[in-house]
Amino acid sequence: MSTTEATPRNGRETRLLLVTIAVSVGVLLLLARFRFPEAPAAQTVESAPAPLERLAARAAYDELASIMADLERRLTPRITLVRTQAPGGGISVSVAPRLLPDRAVTVVDADATVVGAAAGGDQEIIARDRARNLAVLRVPAVDDSAVIIRPGPPRFGPRYVAIVEATSIGPAVRPVYVGRVETFQDPQTGADMLSLAATESRLPRGAAVFTLDGLFVGLVRESADAAVVVPGEALRTMAQAAPPSAATAAGDLGISVDVLTPPLSRATGAKTGVVLVLARPGGPAGGVLQSGDVIQSIAGVPITSVEQFRDVESSRVPGSEVAIAAIRRRSPLTVTLKAADASAQGAGASPAADETGLVGRTVSGVGIEVVTLGPGSPAARAGLQRGDLILAADGQQAPAAPDLVRRFRTAEPGTGILLTVQRGSQHRVLALERR
């Protein structure tokens, strides 16, 4: 073949090859267009989770549900429900974890009363902490039924906790994510508290907080953006300090106290507590405590008001030793007193409980301080409350307990005794009726 014949043939083959390549590229571009269409500029495309990611998420939810079911089985026997009634008539149900085999603690308003166990059984309020709206309940004793308290300081990182709350059919357990945990000192009581913030839902007031291991963290005292929780250790101390029963004779420390006003706070250096006015000579505090001492706690229970002092004092068992933490001239003071029997203070106090339902303590030159009241008694029907001071009975100023009993006994059925009563800073007139 000659050179002139080979040149045109090679040129045709080259052009054919180039055309084939161009057509192939065009076909590939067209196929790519159909296979991967362009998304609109405003559309956001989210990639679907990988199969392993979906399986892992499902496994985590299943595991959390399994943990909640196990916690409900373990915690329900250690939680009792209590039904309380507010003075206005509203009834609510709350959880009360057992801190001791026969003691449970719940969050309850200061003036609320127990109207019956929500799930059966006998219940009775035997001690109150009015400053923190807490109450200790006597419940039927069950061995090995107390919750286990989480030891040591709290973990501060984010985590899940288990919340136990009251429902109409019993305690319910659910998980709640907590983003932040802090400790702080309650400015009102000086006690250490917990703050749970950045939760996925608001924690209900009165709910019990547990770790996912079933350890008790505390009770929600206040429900807000950051829930305030009373730690379990403080609740157990309160339960241990409570007397065996409210039916036990009322305790007496031989002390008269008053409000810690701002001037008294500055003078004594005490931020919380009640100021001691008088320690009765010959009484439990006579010669031990002095006028001007500030009582800050009784048996480990913080004292923040006169009413709370009287509640805690009367709940002491006569004859038992009671630790008192106080401030004297800006210095801490700790003493131990032996509680006396309030009904033995002043002749005639014990008969008053039989006749009127009132156990009173005669305050010389003042009148009768109400220590305890029998439920449904004439004194209770009259509207008297624990801590009231009876200043006059039918016009007789500063009556003693025997005077009140004598007047009640001699009163005609259907008549009553007019009582002048001081309650806090207010004065009232009440009728003690004999039916």
KEMARTI-483097 format. One line per field, with one value per residue: x, y, z of N, C-alpha, C in turn; residue number from 1. Coordinates in steps of 0.1 Angstrom, whole numbers, m for minus. Layout:
# KEMARTI-483097
n.east	X/...
n.north	Y/...
n.up	Z/...
ca.east	X/...
ca.north	Y/...
ca.up	Z/...
c.east	X/...
c.north	Y/...
c.up	Z/...
i	NUM/...
END
This chain:
# KEMARTI-483097
n.east	9/4/19/3/m23/m27/m28/m53/m71/m63/m69/m98/m104/m95/m112/m136/m132/m130/m156/m171/m162/m172/m199/m203/m196/m216/m239/m233/m234/m261/m273/m264/m277/m303/m300/m290/m307/m307/m313/m338/m329/m338/m345/m338/m319/m319/m299/m308/m308/m283/m287/m276/m274/m302/m309/m294/m304/m331/m325/m314/m337/m353/m338/m338/m366/m368/m352/m368/m390/m380/m372/m396/m408/m390/m391/m418/m428/m414/m425/m450/m484/m500/m529/m538/m554/m561/m565/m585/m600/m593/m581/m553/m529/m499/m465/m447/m417/m404/m382/m374/m383/m408/m413/m421/m416/m430/m438/m457/m483/m481/m504/m519/m538/m537/m560/m564/m550/m538/m536/m545/m540/m527/m520/m502/m493/m465/m444/m434/m418/m421/m408/m397/m419/m424/m433/m432/m444/m460/m461/m475/m452/m428/m404/m372/m379/m372/m361/m329/m304/m286/m252/m227/m215/m235/m235/m224/m226/m245/m274/m296/m324/m346/m380/m404/m438/m471/m501/m536/m538/m517/m481/m460/m433/m409/m385/m363/m345/m317/m299/m282/m268/m267/m254/m266/m269/m298/m312/m332/m332/m306/m298/m283/m291/m304/m302/m319/m315/m323/m340/m359/m386/m408/m402/m425/m439/m432/m425/m405/m370/m348/m318/m308/m300/m316/m311/m320/m324/m337/m365/m387/m390/m398/m412/m400/m383/m358/m356/m360/m345/m348/m323/m318/m304/m308/m336/m338/m325/m344/m366/m356/m354/m381/m408/m421/m450/m477/m495/m481/m471/m467/m437/m416/m394/m391/m389/m394/m399/m393/m398/m370/m360/m349/m332/m324/m312/m289/m277/m272/m258/m268/m284/m306/m333/m348/m353/m344/m365/m371/m359/m373/m369/m357/m367/m360/m342/m333/m307/m290/m295/m298/m314/m317/m301/m300/m319/m312/m315/m332/m326/m314/m332/m339/m348/m370/m391/m415/m437/m429/m409/m424/m438/m418/m407/m429/m431/m410/m401/m410/m385/m365/m332/m323/m307/m296/m288/m274/m269/m248/m241/m228/m213/m211/m231/m237/m259/m273/m304/m328/m359/m390/m423/m449/m475/m472/m465/m475/m502/m532/m531/m531/m558/m572/m568/m585/m610/m615/m601/m577/m543/m525/m501/m493/m484/m469/m485/m493/m510/m525/m506/m513/m506/m511/m539/m568/m582/m613/m622/m637/m620/m607/m629/m636/m618/m592/m556/m525/m500/m513/m520/m539/m553/m573/m602/m636/m633/m615/m583/m551/m555/m550/m543/m559/m580/m594/m603/m620/m640/m650/m661/m682/m698/m730/m746/m746/m738/m710/m675/m660/m631/m602/m578/m544/m528/m499/m493/m519/m552/m579/m614/m628/m652/m655/m673/m696/m711
n.north	m12/22/53/75/64/54/76/91/71/67/92/92/72/83/105/91/78/100/111/89/89/114/111/91/104/123/107/95/118/125/102/105/128/120/101/114/139/174/192/215/249/260/238/217/190/161/136/102/84/60/25/11/32/37/13/14/36/27/5/19/33/11/m1/19/19/m6/m3/16/0/m20/m4/6/m18/m23/0/7/m8/6/31/51/63/94/110/143/172/206/237/251/231/217/186/166/142/127/115/95/86/58/64/52/19/24/50/77/104/134/160/187/211/236/238/217/186/151/130/104/73/70/45/27/15/27/61/89/122/130/148/180/201/232/253/242/229/202/169/143/111/86/53/20/m5/m20/m44/m40/m21/5/32/34/56/78/79/104/134/149/140/162/165/163/141/112/109/92/98/97/99/108/92/85/58/48/49/63/58/76/86/114/139/156/185/201/201/215/224/243/267/269/300/305/285/277/251/226/223/209/218/213/218/228/208/184/185/200/193/178/193/177/153/123/119/97/79/61/38/32/46/68/103/127/149/168/201/226/235/247/265/257/230/227/206/187/171/135/126/147/144/118/123/140/122/103/119/122/116/85/85/106/105/102/116/152/169/191/218/239/265/298/315/339/359/362/392/416/436/421/400/412/420/396/381/360/345/329/313/313/336/332/340/335/311/287/286/258/242/221/237/255/274/265/274/309/341/357/340/323/300/276/250/219/188/183/194/222/254/279/295/306/291/267/260/253/232/213/211/201/176/161/133/129/127/120/127/158/174/207/233/264/300/321/353/357/334/299/274/244/223/197/188/174/164/174/164/179/180/178/202/227/226/208/207/182/172/190/180/158/168/191/185/197/201/221/246/264/297/318/348/354/335/306/284/267/234/207/193/174/155/165/174/195/218/217/220/246/261/265/264/247/263/286/314/316/343/352/340/341/367/367/375/362/333/302/267/249/267/270/244/241/260/250/226/234/248/252/227/233/259/282/291/322/328/348/350/349/348/345/377/385/389/371/361/333/306/282/256/236/207
n.up	0/m7/5/3/2/28/45/42/52/79/89/87/105/129/132/135/159/177/174/185/211/220/217/236/260/261/264/289/306/303/314/340/347/349/369/392/400/401/431/441/448/472/487/514/519/538/550/554/585/591/589/611/630/634/646/669/683/688/704/726/736/742/762/782/788/799/821/836/841/857/879/888/897/919/935/941/964/984/985/997/993/1002/1012/1015/1030/1023/1042/1029/1017/995/982/979/965/973/970/994/1003/1021/1047/1070/1084/1095/1090/1069/1046/1034/1010/1021/1026/1052/1068/1061/1065/1071/1055/1050/1040/1007/995/1012/1046/1078/1086/1099/1108/1124/1128/1118/1094/1090/1077/1054/1043/1049/1061/1085/1084/1103/1095/1087/1099/1080/1074/1060/1040/1035/1015/997/1003/982/986/996/978/951/916/891/864/833/831/831/853/876/881/906/909/921/911/902/903/916/925/899/876/858/833/834/818/830/829/844/877/909/941/969/996/1016/1020/1039/1058/1061/1054/1034/999/968/934/904/871/837/827/807/812/835/869/891/921/951/941/941/937/920/913/883/892/913/937/963/958/966/977/957/965/956/925/896/870/877/897/932/955/984/1000/1004/1027/1046/1049/1060/1085/1096/1098/1116/1139/1146/1169/1183/1180/1174/1194/1216/1248/1249/1244/1264/1267/1284/1275/1263/1233/1207/1177/1154/1148/1123/1137/1160/1147/1136/1160/1173/1155/1142/1114/1110/1128/1161/1188/1222/1248/1275/1298/1317/1352/1368/1348/1319/1303/1321/1336/1316/1290/1279/1281/1250/1236/1204/1190/1167/1156/1165/1175/1150/1132/1113/1127/1121/1127/1152/1154/1142/1160/1183/1173/1169/1194/1210/1198/1208/1227/1260/1285/1268/1253/1239/1213/1210/1189/1189/1189/1207/1216/1191/1189/1182/1198/1214/1231/1252/1261/1284/1276/1291/1304/1289/1298/1325/1334/1354/1374/1369/1341/1329/1335/1319/1293/1294/1298/1280/1258/1255/1260/1280/1288/1316/1316/1336/1347/1321/1307/1292/1273/1244/1239/1228/1210/1211/1185/1172/1196/1222/1224/1199/1182/1189/1175/1184/1182/1181/1199/1203/1226/1254/1267/1283/1301/1299/1307/1328/1334/1324/1329/1346/1338/1355/1361/1337/1333/1355/1350/1327/1335/1352/1335/1319/1299/1264/1266/1265/1270/1268/1252/1251/1227/1217/1187/1172/1160/1161/1177/1190/1196/1209/1213/1237/1237/1257/1252
ca.east	0/13/18/m8/m35/m28/m31/m68/m77/m60/m77/m112/m104/m93/m124/m146/m129/m134/m171/m176/m159/m181/m213/m203/m196/m229/m248/m230/m239/m275/m277/m261/m287/m315/m297/m288/m312/m303/m323/m341/m319/m344/m348/m328/m319/m314/m296/m315/m298/m278/m295/m270/m278/m316/m310/m288/m314/m341/m319/m313/m350/m358/m330/m343/m379/m365/m347/m379/m399/m373/m372/m410/m409/m382/m394/m432/m430/m408/m431/m464/m491/m507/m539/m539/m565/m557/m576/m596/m609/m587/m575/m542/m522/m485/m457/m440/m408/m400/m369/m372/m393/m421/m414/m421/m415/m436/m440/m471/m484/m479/m516/m527/m539/m539/m574/m565/m540/m543/m535/m548/m531/m528/m509/m503/m483/m459/m435/m434/m408/m429/m400/m395/m431/m422/m439/m429/m455/m459/m468/m473/m439/m424/m390/m364/m387/m368/m353/m315/m300/m274/m242/m217/m220/m241/m227/m228/m228/m259/m277/m310/m328/m360/m390/m416/m449/m484/m512/m548/m537/m505/m468/m456/m419/m406/m372/m362/m331/m313/m287/m273/m271/m259/m258/m266/m274/m311/m311/m342/m329/m292/m295/m278/m302/m300/m309/m319/m319/m322/m347/m367/m399/m408/m404/m437/m437/m435/m420/m392/m360/m339/m308/m312/m296/m326/m307/m328/m317/m344/m379/m388/m398/m403/m412/m398/m373/m348/m363/m353/m347/m343/m315/m322/m297/m316/m349/m336/m323/m357/m374/m350/m357/m395/m411/m428/m463/m483/m503/m472/m472/m460/m424/m414/m380/m390/m383/m403/m391/m399/m393/m357/m362/m336/m322/m319/m303/m277/m271/m267/m250/m275/m292/m318/m336/m358/m346/m349/m370/m370/m357/m380/m361/m361/m370/m349/m332/m329/m293/m282/m297/m300/m322/m309/m296/m308/m320/m312/m320/m336/m324/m310/m343/m337/m359/m370/m403/m420/m447/m421/m402/m434/m441/m407/m406/m439/m429/m400/m406/m406/m374/m354/m322/m325/m296/m299/m278/m278/m259/m248/m232/m221/m205/m219/m233/m244/m262/m282/m314/m337/m373/m399/m436/m457/m488/m469/m461/m487/m513/m545/m530/m535/m572/m577/m569/m596/m623/m617/m593/m566/m531/m520/m490/m495/m474/m473/m488/m497/m522/m523/m501/m518/m495/m517/m553/m574/m591/m628/m625/m643/m610/m605/m641/m636/m609/m579/m545/m513/m492/m521/m520/m552/m550/m584/m614/m647/m629/m605/m570/m540/m560/m542/m550/m570/m592/m601/m610/m631/m650/m657/m669/m694/m707/m742/m746/m752/m732/m696/m666/m654/m616/m594/m566/m534/m522/m489/m495/m533/m560/m592/m623/m633/m661/m652/m686/m698/m724
ca.north	0/34/62/84/58/52/89/94/61/70/104/88/64/92/113/82/76/112/111/79/94/125/105/83/113/129/97/94/130/124/92/111/138/112/93/123/151/186/196/230/257/263/226/211/175/155/122/93/77/47/14/8/43/35/2/18/45/18/m2/28/35/m2/m3/29/14/m18/2/21/m11/m26/6/6/m30/m22/12/8/m12/15/44/51/75/100/120/154/182/219/243/255/220/209/173/162/130/129/103/96/75/54/66/41/10/29/65/82/118/139/175/190/225/237/236/205/175/138/126/90/67/68/31/18/15/38/71/99/131/130/159/189/212/242/261/235/223/187/162/129/102/72/43/6/m9/m31/m46/m39/m14/19/35/35/70/79/85/113/145/146/142/175/164/159/126/109/105/86/106/89/109/101/91/80/44/45/56/61/61/80/92/129/143/168/191/207/199/223/225/257/268/276/312/306/275/274/237/223/219/206/225/205/227/224/195/184/188/205/183/182/194/166/141/117/118/86/76/50/26/31/53/80/116/136/152/181/210/236/232/259/263/249/224/227/192/184/158/123/126/156/138/107/129/145/110/97/127/122/107/73/87/119/103/103/129/162/173/204/222/250/277/308/321/350/360/368/403/421/441/410/392/420/421/383/375/348/348/321/308/320/341/327/351/330/297/286/281/244/235/215/246/264/273/260/285/322/350/363/329/321/285/274/236/210/174/184/200/237/261/292/303/303/279/255/256/247/219/203/209/192/163/154/123/132/119/118/137/166/183/220/241/278/311/330/364/355/322/287/268/231/218/186/189/162/169/171/162/192/179/179/216/234/217/209/206/169/171/197/171/149/176/200/180/206/201/235/249/277/307/327/362/355/327/292/281/254/225/198/193/162/156/165/177/209/228/217/226/260/267/267/258/245/275/298/318/319/354/354/331/348/380/365/377/353/321/290/255/245/276/267/231/243/268/241/216/240/254/245/222/242/272/282/300/331/328/357/342/356/339/354/391/388/385/366/357/320/301/268/251/224/201
ca.up	0/m8/17/0/5/42/52/44/60/93/93/89/118/140/133/140/173/184/175/194/225/223/220/249/271/262/270/303/312/303/324/353/350/354/381/403/396/409/440/441/456/485/494/522/518/550/548/563/594/587/596/624/639/638/655/682/690/692/715/738/742/748/774/792/792/807/834/843/845/869/890/893/905/931/943/946/978/993/983/1000/988/1012/1008/1024/1027/1027/1050/1020/1014/984/985/969/967/971/973/1007/1004/1035/1051/1080/1082/1099/1088/1056/1046/1022/1009/1024/1031/1066/1076/1056/1074/1065/1055/1047/1031/993/991/1024/1057/1087/1085/1109/1108/1138/1129/1106/1091/1083/1068/1041/1039/1050/1072/1088/1086/1109/1086/1092/1098/1071/1074/1047/1030/1034/1003/999/1000/975/995/990/970/939/904/886/849/828/832/833/867/876/889/911/913/925/902/908/904/924/921/885/874/844/832/830/815/838/822/854/891/917/955/974/1010/1017/1028/1050/1069/1062/1051/1020/990/954/923/892/861/823/826/795/816/849/879/899/935/959/934/946/926/922/902/875/900/924/949/966/958/975/973/950/974/947/911/888/859/884/908/945/960/997/999/1012/1041/1055/1051/1070/1098/1101/1101/1128/1150/1149/1180/1179/1176/1178/1206/1228/1256/1243/1251/1269/1269/1293/1268/1256/1222/1199/1163/1153/1140/1117/1147/1168/1139/1136/1173/1178/1145/1137/1103/1111/1141/1170/1199/1235/1257/1289/1302/1330/1362/1372/1336/1311/1298/1332/1339/1305/1280/1284/1273/1239/1228/1192/1187/1152/1153/1175/1170/1136/1124/1113/1133/1114/1131/1165/1152/1140/1173/1192/1167/1171/1209/1215/1192/1215/1237/1274/1290/1258/1252/1227/1210/1206/1183/1191/1188/1219/1214/1178/1189/1181/1211/1213/1244/1252/1272/1286/1274/1301/1299/1289/1306/1340/1337/1358/1379/1361/1326/1325/1335/1308/1282/1295/1298/1269/1247/1254/1268/1280/1297/1322/1316/1348/1344/1307/1304/1289/1260/1239/1235/1219/1209/1207/1173/1174/1210/1223/1221/1185/1176/1192/1166/1190/1174/1189/1200/1208/1240/1260/1276/1292/1300/1305/1313/1338/1328/1327/1336/1347/1333/1364/1361/1325/1335/1365/1343/1317/1342/1358/1325/1315/1285/1254/1267/1262/1277/1258/1253/1244/1223/1209/1177/1165/1163/1161/1188/1186/1206/1205/1222/1241/1240/1263/1246
c.east	9/10/6/m21/m37/m32/m45/m75/m75/m68/m92/m113/m103/m106/m136/m145/m133/m149/m177/m174/m169/m195/m213/m203/m210/m239/m246/m235/m254/m280/m275/m271/m300/m312/m296/m293/m308/m315/m326/m332/m325/m346/m336/m329/m312/m311/m303/m304/m295/m286/m289/m274/m292/m317/m304/m298/m326/m337/m318/m326/m355/m351/m335/m357/m377/m360/m359/m388/m393/m373/m386/m413/m402/m386/m408/m434/m424/m414/m446/m471/m499/m517/m541/m550/m560/m568/m588/m604/m603/m580/m565/m536/m508/m477/m449/m430/m405/m385/m364/m384/m407/m422/m413/m421/m422/m436/m454/m472/m485/m492/m524/m527/m541/m554/m575/m554/m546/m544/m537/m537/m532/m517/m512/m491/m477/m448/m436/m422/m415/m421/m398/m407/m429/m429/m435/m442/m452/m468/m466/m459/m437/m409/m384/m372/m383/m360/m338/m310/m287/m263/m233/m223/m226/m232/m233/m230/m242/m261/m292/m313/m342/m368/m401/m426/m462/m494/m524/m547/m525/m492/m465/m441/m417/m392/m372/m348/m328/m300/m277/m278/m261/m263/m257/m271/m287/m309/m320/m338/m314/m288/m291/m290/m296/m308/m307/m324/m318/m328/m356/m382/m398/m410/m415/m433/m441/m430/m407/m383/m350/m329/m314/m308/m306/m322/m315/m320/m324/m358/m379/m397/m404/m401/m411/m388/m362/m355/m354/m356/m341/m336/m320/m316/m305/m329/m348/m333/m336/m366/m369/m353/m372/m398/m419/m442/m468/m491/m495/m473/m463/m447/m424/m400/m379/m385/m395/m394/m399/m392/m379/m358/m349/m327/m316/m309/m289/m269/m265/m258/m256/m285/m305/m320/m347/m350/m352/m353/m367/m368/m363/m371/m366/m365/m358/m338/m327/m314/m284/m283/m300/m309/m313/m302/m306/m307/m322/m317/m323/m335/m321/m320/m341/m349/m359/m382/m407/m429/m439/m414/m412/m438/m430/m405/m416/m438/m418/m406/m401/m396/m363/m345/m324/m313/m301/m287/m282/m266/m260/m237/m222/m212/m214/m220/m241/m246/m272/m291/m322/m352/m382/m413/m444/m469/m485/m465/m473/m498/m525/m543/m534/m550/m578/m578/m581/m609/m625/m610/m580/m555/m525/m509/m492/m483/m477/m474/m492/m510/m518/m518/m507/m507/m500/m532/m558/m583/m605/m631/m631/m632/m607/m617/m641/m627/m595/m569/m533/m504/m500/m519/m534/m550/m561/m595/m625/m643/m618/m591/m560/m545/m549/m550/m561/m582/m600/m609/m622/m643/m658/m666/m682/m703/m719/m741/m752/m746/m717/m688/m659/m639/m610/m580/m557/m527/m512/m491/m510/m540/m574/m600/m629/m642/m658/m666/m686/m712/m730
c.north	12/44/71/78/56/65/92/84/64/82/101/81/73/100/104/80/88/113/101/83/105/120/98/93/120/119/95/106/130/114/98/121/131/105/102/137/162/190/211/237/258/250/221/196/169/140/113/86/64/36/11/19/41/24/6/27/36/10/6/30/22/m4/6/24/2/m13/8/10/m18/m17/6/m7/m29/m11/12/3/m3/29/42/64/81/110/131/164/196/226/248/244/212/197/170/149/132/116/106/84/71/56/57/31/15/44/68/97/123/154/178/204/225/234/225/194/162/133/111/85/65/54/22/19/28/48/82/108/132/141/167/198/222/251/255/227/207/182/148/122/90/63/29/1/m21/m33/m45/m32/1/20/36/48/70/86/95/125/141/147/154/175/161/144/125/105/99/94/97/100/101/102/85/65/39/52/53/66/65/87/106/132/156/173/197/204/207/221/240/256/276/288/313/296/273/260/236/218/216/214/217/214/221/210/196/186/192/194/187/183/182/153/136/115/106/85/64/37/23/37/66/93/126/139/166/190/221/233/245/255/254/243/224/213/192/171/147/122/135/150/126/113/134/133/104/105/127/113/95/75/100/117/103/116/139/166/187/207/234/263/285/315/331/351/367/380/408/427/431/402/399/419/407/376/363/352/340/317/316/325/337/339/347/315/295/280/267/236/228/224/256/262/269/270/298/330/357/352/327/306/283/260/228/196/173/190/215/244/275/301/298/291/266/250/249/233/209/201/199/178/155/144/127/122/117/129/144/175/196/227/256/287/319/340/361/342/310/280/255/226/206/188/176/168/165/168/175/192/180/193/224/225/219/207/193/167/178/189/162/156/183/195/188/202/214/236/263/285/318/342/364/348/312/291/268/246/215/199/179/163/155/169/191/220/229/223/241/268/270/259/257/258/287/301/322/330/356/344/337/360/379/365/366/340/310/278/250/254/273/254/233/250/258/231/222/247/246/239/231/256/271/292/308/332/340/351/351/345/347/368/395/383/381/362/344/315/286/263/238/218/192
c.up	0/4/15/3/20/50/53/53/75/97/95/103/130/143/139/155/181/185/185/209/229/226/233/261/273/268/285/311/313/313/338/357/356/367/394/399/406/418/439/451/470/493/501/522/530/547/558/572/588/594/609/634/643/648/669/690/695/704/728/744/748/761/785/797/801/821/842/848/857/881/896/902/919/940/948/960/988/992/988/995/1000/1007/1019/1020/1032/1035/1041/1015/1002/989/974/974/964/975/986/1007/1019/1037/1062/1078/1085/1098/1074/1056/1033/1022/1011/1029/1046/1074/1070/1066/1065/1066/1051/1038/1017/989/1003/1034/1066/1086/1094/1108/1122/1139/1116/1106/1083/1073/1054/1036/1038/1062/1073/1091/1094/1100/1091/1089/1089/1070/1060/1036/1028/1021/1007/994/993/984/988/983/957/927/897/871/845/828/832/848/865/886/893/915/915/914/909/910/911/919/906/884/860/844/828/828/823/832/832/868/899/932/959/988/1010/1025/1040/1061/1071/1058/1036/1012/977/945/910/881/847/821/814/799/831/858/888/914/942/953/941/934/930/911/895/882/911/937/951/966/967/970/967/959/966/933/903/877/865/896/920/951/974/997/1008/1026/1050/1058/1061/1084/1104/1106/1114/1140/1154/1160/1175/1174/1181/1191/1218/1235/1249/1251/1255/1272/1279/1288/1262/1245/1215/1186/1163/1143/1134/1128/1156/1160/1138/1149/1177/1168/1139/1125/1103/1125/1149/1183/1212/1243/1272/1290/1316/1340/1367/1360/1329/1307/1309/1336/1328/1293/1286/1275/1263/1231/1216/1189/1172/1148/1166/1169/1155/1127/1125/1119/1127/1119/1145/1164/1150/1153/1182/1186/1171/1186/1214/1209/1199/1225/1251/1279/1280/1258/1238/1225/1205/1201/1183/1188/1200/1217/1202/1178/1189/1195/1208/1227/1242/1264/1273/1286/1286/1295/1300/1298/1321/1344/1341/1362/1371/1347/1322/1325/1323/1295/1282/1293/1285/1256/1245/1264/1268/1290/1303/1322/1326/1343/1329/1304/1302/1275/1256/1234/1225/1220/1205/1195/1177/1188/1211/1220/1206/1178/1178/1182/1172/1181/1184/1188/1203/1222/1244/1271/1286/1290/1307/1312/1323/1331/1333/1335/1336/1342/1342/1363/1349/1327/1344/1358/1333/1324/1347/1348/1322/1301/1275/1255/1265/1271/1266/1262/1245/1240/1215/1200/1169/1169/1163/1174/1183/1198/1201/1216/1224/1246/1247/1258/1255
i	1/2/3/4/5/6/7/8/9/10/11/12/13/14/15/16/17/18/19/20/21/22/23/24/25/26/27/28/29/30/31/32/33/34/35/36/37/38/39/40/41/42/43/44/45/46/47/48/49/50/51/52/53/54/55/56/57/58/59/60/61/62/63/64/65/66/67/68/69/70/71/72/73/74/75/76/77/78/79/80/81/82/83/84/85/86/87/88/89/90/91/92/93/94/95/96/97/98/99/100/101/102/103/104/105/106/107/108/109/110/111/112/113/114/115/116/117/118/119/120/121/122/123/124/125/126/127/128/129/130/131/132/133/134/135/136/137/138/139/140/141/142/143/144/145/146/147/148/149/150/151/152/153/154/155/156/157/158/159/160/161/162/163/164/165/166/167/168/169/170/171/172/173/174/175/176/177/178/179/180/181/182/183/184/185/186/187/188/189/190/191/192/193/194/195/196/197/198/199/200/201/202/203/204/205/206/207/208/209/210/211/212/213/214/215/216/217/218/219/220/221/222/223/224/225/226/227/228/229/230/231/232/233/234/235/236/237/238/239/240/241/242/243/244/245/246/247/248/249/250/251/252/253/254/255/256/257/258/259/260/261/262/263/264/265/266/267/268/269/270/271/272/273/274/275/276/277/278/279/280/281/282/283/284/285/286/287/288/289/290/291/292/293/294/295/296/297/298/299/300/301/302/303/304/305/306/307/308/309/310/311/312/313/314/315/316/317/318/319/320/321/322/323/324/325/326/327/328/329/330/331/332/333/334/335/336/337/338/339/340/341/342/343/344/345/346/347/348/349/350/351/352/353/354/355/356/357/358/359/360/361/362/363/364/365/366/367/368/369/370/371/372/373/374/375/376/377/378/379/380/381/382/383/384/385/386/387/388/389/390/391/392/393/394/395/396/397/398/399/400/401/402/403/404/405/406/407/408/409/410/411/412/413/414/415/416/417/418/419/420/421/422/423/424/425/426/427/428/429/430/431/432/433/434/435
END
